[in-house]
Amino acid sequence: EVMIATLAVLLILQIISVHMGVSVGSFFALGGVGTLVLSIASKDIAADFVSGLALSTKNTFFEGEEVRIGGEKFVGIVTRIGWMSTDIRGYDEIVARIPNSQIINEKVQNLSRITRSQVKQAVYFDYQHIDKLPKLIEDIKSEILETCPKLVTDGSRPFWCHWRGFEKTELEVVVDTHFMIRFGNAEYFDTRQKVLEAIARAARKNGVTFALPKLALKN
């Protein structure tokens, strides 16, 4: 990495000498503040350049792919990958230009390469329906099976619906499902809605009411 950084700095200095008519040797002849400023600038430029090289070899993402960088710092579509920086177009259509040296040190998630997704929902029912829970749970699973064709049922991912525990004023049931669908697109949210509708139909079928207002949505 040190060798690559050194070569990057020399390359940058050579470019400056060509475009500005300043010899490379003159940079090394600078003293005092000029040397310090040049050193700091060269270090930052070299870091971005080397990080750009690293990103190009890692194939972490390509232009047109949807990514999440640094948790929720930057989320959107990659519109440009340069040697020094990368452009991300957010869902609000605002384009952020991020130095490559910043990206290389962050956790990067490529959402375009995710082929499966999870829908997990906790629901709460009144204690008066405690005897109905076993049948309700079976009906929730049946409703989801009937209406969600891309549900993963081969055992490689959980497909659970369990009575999880006794709360202070309600009974907790957790539904955990996985699908052969990419997270975050329209199909994912349509499927998520189908899961919620399946839970509501099963509750209505069994004459069970939700313990409102406590209704928690989990990712």
N, C-alpha and C positions, 0 to 999 in steps of 0.2 A: 504493500500500500504506500510506503514511503517513496519507493521508486516511482510509482505511478503519479503520486502527488508532485514529485520533483519534475518529472517530464511534463506534467500538466502546466506547472508554473512557467517552465521554459517555453512551452508552446504559446502560452498566453502572452508572455513578454515578446516573443517573436512576432505575434500578430500585431501587438501594439507598435512595435518598431516599424512594421510594414505600413500600417495605416497612419501613423503619426510622424513618421520620419525620425524617430528617436532610436538610437542604437541601443542594443541590449546591454552593452558594456557600460553605458552611461547610468543605467539603473544601479549597478553595483558600485558606482562611484559616488552615489548620493550619500549624504551623511545626515545625522541628527534626526529631526522630525520627518524629513522626506523619506528616509529609510524605514522609519517606524510605520508611517502611513502606508507605504508600499508593501511592507511585510504583512500588515493586517489585511489589506485589500487582497493581496495575492493568496493569503491563507484561505480567506472566504471563497474566493473564486475557485481556487484549487479544490476545496472541499465540495463545492457544488458540482464541479466538473467530474471529479472522481466518483461522486455519488451518482451522477448521470450515467457514467460508464457501468457502475455496479447495477443500476436498475435495468440497463439495456441487456445485460448478460443474465440477470436473474429471471427475466420474463415474468415478473410479478404481475404486471398488467400491460395491456395494449390500449391504443387509442380506440375509443368507442365502448370500452368496458366500464361497468359500474363498480365503484370502489368505495370503501370506507377507510379513512386514514386517521390514526390517532383516536380511536373510539368514535366520537361524534364530531371531531374537529372539522373534518372535511368529508362530505358525502356527496357523490354525484358521478357524472360521466367524465371520463378522461377525454379531453378534446385535443390535447397536444402534449407530447413528451419531447422535451428539448435536452440539450447537454447540461444546461444550467438550472432549468426549472421545468415544472409540469403544470399544466392548466387543468383544473377541475371545474366543470359546470354543475352547480348545485341545482336542486329541485326548484329553487326560486329563480333559475335562469341567470344567476350571478356567477361569473367566472372568477375563480380564485387562482392566482399564480403562486405556486408553492416552490421555494428553493429545494432542489433535489437533496441537499444535505439535511434538510428537515425531514423529508419523507423517509430517508434511509434509516433514521433513528426512531421512526414511529411504527406502531403495529398497523399493518396493511391487510385489509380483508377485501378480496375480489368477489363481489356479490354476483358477478356475471357467471362465475364458475361454480356456483353452488347449485346443485341439482336437487336437493331435498330441503324441506322446510318443516317447521314445527308449529302446531297450534295447541297451546296449553291454556286451559280455562278452569278457574276455580269458581264454583257456584255454591250458594248457601240456601238451605231449606229450613223451614220451621220445624221445631221439635214434634209438633203434632203429627208429622208425616213419617216418623221414624220407622214404623213398620212397613212403609211403602218403598223404602230406599232400595232394598235388594232388587225388586222388580223394576224400579225406575232406572237403576244403573244398567240393567240388561237391555232395557228399551233404548237408552241413550246410545249404547254401542250398536244396536241393530239399526237405528235411524241413521247413524253416521255411515255405517257400512252400505246402506241402500242408496245414499245420496252423494257419496264422495268416491268416485271411481278410482282416483289416484291415491287413495289411502294405502300406506305401506302395511301389509298384513303378513309378510313372510317371516316375521320374527326378528329381522335385522334391526328394527326400530320399535320402540314401545307403542302399543295401542292399548291404553289403560283407561279405565273409568272406575275409580275407587272411592269408597267412603273413607275420607282421610282422618276425620277426628270430630270430637265434641268441642264446639266453641261455647262462649258464654250464653248466647241466645239463639244459636243456630247450629245446624249440622253441615259440615263441609264435605263437598264432593269435588274431586279433581279429575278432569278429563285431559288426557295427554295423547295427542295424535301426531303422526308424521306423514308427509305427502311427497310424491315424486313431482314436486313443483318448486321452481326457483322462488326464493324469498323476495318479497317486496314488489312483485309485479301485480297486474290486475287479476290474473288467475289466482294468485295467492290470497288476495283479499276477498275474492268471490268465494273461495273455498273456506276461508275463515268464517265468513258469514253463514255458509251452509252448516258448519259445525255448530254455531250458535243457534241456528234455526232448528237443528236436530235436537239439541238439548231442550229447547222450548216446547217442541212437539211432544217429546217424551214426558215432560213435566205435565203438560196439559192432558195427555192421554191417561196419566195416572192420578189426575186430580191433585197434584202437588203444587204448592205455591212457593215462590222464592221468598227468602227472608230479606226483605228490602229495608233500608237502602244499601246494605252491604253486598255489593256485587263486584268482585275483584277480577280484573283482566290481567293475565300474565302473559309475557312474551315467551 
